[in-house]
Amino acid sequence: MSKRTQKKSSKTASGSANSRKTRTKTRTKTLTTPTTKPATLQRAATRKSPKNAAAAASHKAPSKQLISAESTGGPSKATRDALSEGQKAPAFSLPRDGGGVVTLSEYAGRKLVLFFYPRADTPGCTREAIDFTRLKDAFADVGTSVLGISADPPKAQEKFRDKHKLAVPLISDETHEMLQAYGAWGEKSMYGKTFLGIIRTTVLVDTDGKVAKVWRNVRVDGHAEDVLAAATSL
């Protein structure tokens, strides 16, 4: 074989070897280099699907909100079937401030005022309770007893009584049974929220144990005087 032919063969073999090495390096580099997702796919992957978002939200602590009518099954039965005048006053037996239990039967043959207030020791409820206390003797003169009712526990009623020197018995209806029976528990709204709570209500019961008059959504100013006038006219 001539020297020229040997050189050509050597170059060809060397070139083939170099070519194979280059291809091997290229394949190795291709395998070891991580693939990059297109920008649109990356953005889509970072977004939470509605299902995943809901699952994540379910593990977050619930925000403090007022109980809505929807979450408690809608308006109460008391709201739908409100107490009406002429109806027999619903019986009750509940604890009061200072201990003991108060029942409707204790007031048989007497006129009775039941004023339902949202919460002890709040401005409107305090003024209302003080007004009925101030007129207690005037109610007694026309054969009428007065009771205040809220969902506050007896201890809270006692603090309320002592702080403002209230002289009317304060009943505790923590289960809302009496409140519902007398139509004083129902749907309310505040700051755009709808919820169930105590509706400021007053009920006048006559000597026969029947509902003589009902005041709903009471305005405190002058209310006790209006109830006294109604009781006097019976």
C-alpha positions in Angstrom: 0.0 0.0 0.0 1.3 3.4 -0.9 2.1 6.1 1.8 -0.7 8.3 0.4 -3.3 5.6 0.7 -2.1 4.8 4.3 -2.5 8.5 5.3 -5.9 8.7 3.8 -7.1 5.6 5.6 -5.7 6.8 8.9 -7.5 10.1 8.5 -10.7 8.3 7.7 -10.5 6.0 10.7 -9.6 8.9 12.9 -12.4 11.0 11.5 -14.9 8.2 12.2 -13.7 7.8 15.7 -13.9 11.5 16.4 -17.4 11.6 14.9 -18.6 8.8 17.1 -17.2 10.5 20.2 -18.9 13.8 19.2 -22.2 12.0 18.8 -21.8 10.2 22.1 -21.1 13.5 23.9 -24.1 15.1 22.3 -26.4 12.2 23.4 -25.0 12.3 26.9 -25.4 16.1 27.1 -29.0 15.7 25.8 -29.8 13.1 28.4 -28.3 15.0 31.4 -29.7 18.4 30.5 -33.1 18.9 32.2 -35.9 19.8 29.8 -37.5 23.1 30.3 -41.3 23.4 30.0 -42.6 26.1 27.8 -43.5 29.3 29.7 -47.3 28.8 29.1 -47.1 25.3 30.6 -45.1 26.5 33.6 -47.6 29.2 34.4 -50.5 26.8 34.0 -48.8 24.3 36.4 -48.3 27.0 39.1 -52.0 27.8 39.1 -54.2 25.8 41.5 -57.1 24.0 40.0 -60.5 24.8 41.5 -60.5 21.4 43.2 -57.0 21.9 44.7 -57.9 25.4 45.8 -61.0 24.2 47.5 -59.1 21.5 49.3 -56.5 24.0 50.5 -59.2 26.4 51.6 -60.9 23.7 53.6 -57.9 23.3 55.9 -57.8 27.0 56.7 -59.2 28.2 60.0 -62.7 29.6 59.5 -63.2 33.3 59.9 -65.3 34.6 62.8 -68.7 35.5 61.4 -72.1 35.8 62.7 -74.3 32.8 62.4 -76.3 33.1 59.2 -79.9 32.0 58.8 -78.8 29.9 55.8 -76.2 28.0 57.9 -78.7 27.2 60.6 -81.4 25.9 58.3 -83.2 29.2 57.6 -85.7 31.2 59.7 -86.9 29.5 62.9 -90.3 28.1 63.4 -91.1 31.0 65.7 -90.4 33.4 62.8 -92.8 31.5 60.5 -95.5 31.0 63.1 -95.4 34.2 65.2 -97.4 34.6 68.3 -100.7 36.4 67.7 -103.1 38.4 69.9 -105.9 36.3 71.4 -103.8 33.2 71.4 -103.2 31.3 74.7 -99.8 32.3 76.1 -97.3 29.5 75.9 -96.3 27.9 79.2 -92.8 28.2 80.4 -90.6 27.2 83.4 -87.1 28.8 83.4 -84.4 29.8 85.9 -84.2 33.4 87.1 -81.6 35.7 88.7 -81.0 34.9 92.3 -82.0 31.2 91.9 -85.3 29.5 91.6 -87.6 28.9 88.7 -90.3 31.1 87.2 -93.4 29.6 85.6 -96.4 31.1 83.8 -98.8 29.4 86.1 -97.5 31.5 89.0 -99.2 34.5 87.4 -102.6 33.0 86.8 -105.4 35.6 87.3 -102.9 38.5 86.9 -101.8 40.5 84.0 -98.2 39.9 83.0 -95.7 41.8 80.9 -92.9 39.8 79.3 -90.2 42.0 77.7 -87.6 40.1 75.7 -84.2 41.8 75.2 -81.2 40.8 73.1 -78.4 41.0 75.7 -77.9 42.0 79.3 -75.9 45.1 80.1 -76.0 46.6 76.5 -77.1 50.2 76.1 -80.7 49.6 74.7 -81.4 46.7 77.0 -80.2 48.6 80.0 -82.4 51.6 79.3 -85.4 49.3 78.8 -84.9 47.3 82.0 -84.4 50.5 84.0 -87.6 52.0 82.6 -89.6 48.9 83.6 -88.0 49.0 87.0 -88.9 52.7 87.4 -92.5 51.9 86.6 -92.8 48.7 88.6 -95.0 50.2 91.2 -97.3 51.7 88.6 -97.7 48.3 87.0 -98.4 46.7 90.3 -101.2 49.3 90.9 -103.0 48.0 87.9 -102.5 44.3 88.8 -99.6 43.7 86.4 -96.4 41.8 87.0 -93.3 42.4 84.8 -90.6 39.9 83.8 -87.5 40.4 81.6 -86.2 37.5 79.4 -83.0 37.0 77.4 -80.6 34.1 76.5 -78.0 35.3 79.1 -77.1 32.8 81.8 -78.4 33.4 85.3 -75.0 34.7 86.6 -75.0 37.3 83.8 -78.6 38.3 84.7 -77.5 38.8 88.3 -74.6 41.0 87.4 -76.9 43.0 85.2 -79.4 43.4 88.0 -76.8 44.4 90.6 -75.0 46.8 88.4 -78.2 48.8 87.5 -80.3 48.1 90.6 -83.0 46.4 88.6 -86.1 45.4 90.5 -87.8 43.1 88.0 -87.1 39.4 87.8 -84.8 38.4 84.9 -85.4 35.1 83.3 -82.7 33.0 81.5 -83.7 31.2 78.4 -80.4 29.7 77.1 -82.1 27.1 75.0 -84.3 29.7 73.2 -87.4 27.6 73.8 -89.5 30.4 75.3 -88.0 33.0 72.9 -89.2 30.9 70.0 -92.6 30.2 71.5 -93.2 33.9 71.9 -91.9 34.9 68.5 -88.9 36.7 70.0 -86.3 34.6 68.2 -85.9 35.1 64.4 -84.0 36.5 61.5 -82.1 39.8 61.9 -79.6 41.7 59.9 -76.6 43.8 60.7 -73.7 45.2 58.6 -75.0 43.3 55.6 -75.1 40.0 57.4 -78.3 38.0 58.1 -78.5 35.9 61.2 -80.8 34.5 63.9 -81.1 36.3 67.2 -83.4 37.8 69.8 -85.8 40.3 68.4 -86.7 43.0 71.0 -90.3 42.1 71.7 -92.8 42.7 74.5 -95.9 40.6 75.2 -98.8 41.6 77.4 -100.8 38.7 78.8 -104.3 39.3 80.2 -105.9 37.7 83.3 -107.2 34.8 81.3 -103.7 33.8 80.2 -104.2 35.0 76.6 -102.0 37.3 74.6 -103.6 40.8 74.7 -100.9 42.7 72.8 -97.6 42.1 71.1 -94.9 44.8 70.4 -92.2 43.7 67.9 -88.9 45.4 66.9 -89.4 47.6 70.0 -88.0 51.1 70.1 -86.9 51.6 73.7 -87.7 55.3 74.1 -91.2 55.6 75.8 -91.9 51.9 75.3 -92.4 51.1 79.0 -95.0 53.9 79.3 -96.8 52.6 76.2 -97.0 49.1 77.8 -98.2 50.5 81.1 -101.0 52.4 79.3 -102.1 49.2 77.5 -102.0 47.2 80.8 -104.1 49.9 82.5 -106.7 49.8 79.7 -107.3 46.0 80.1 
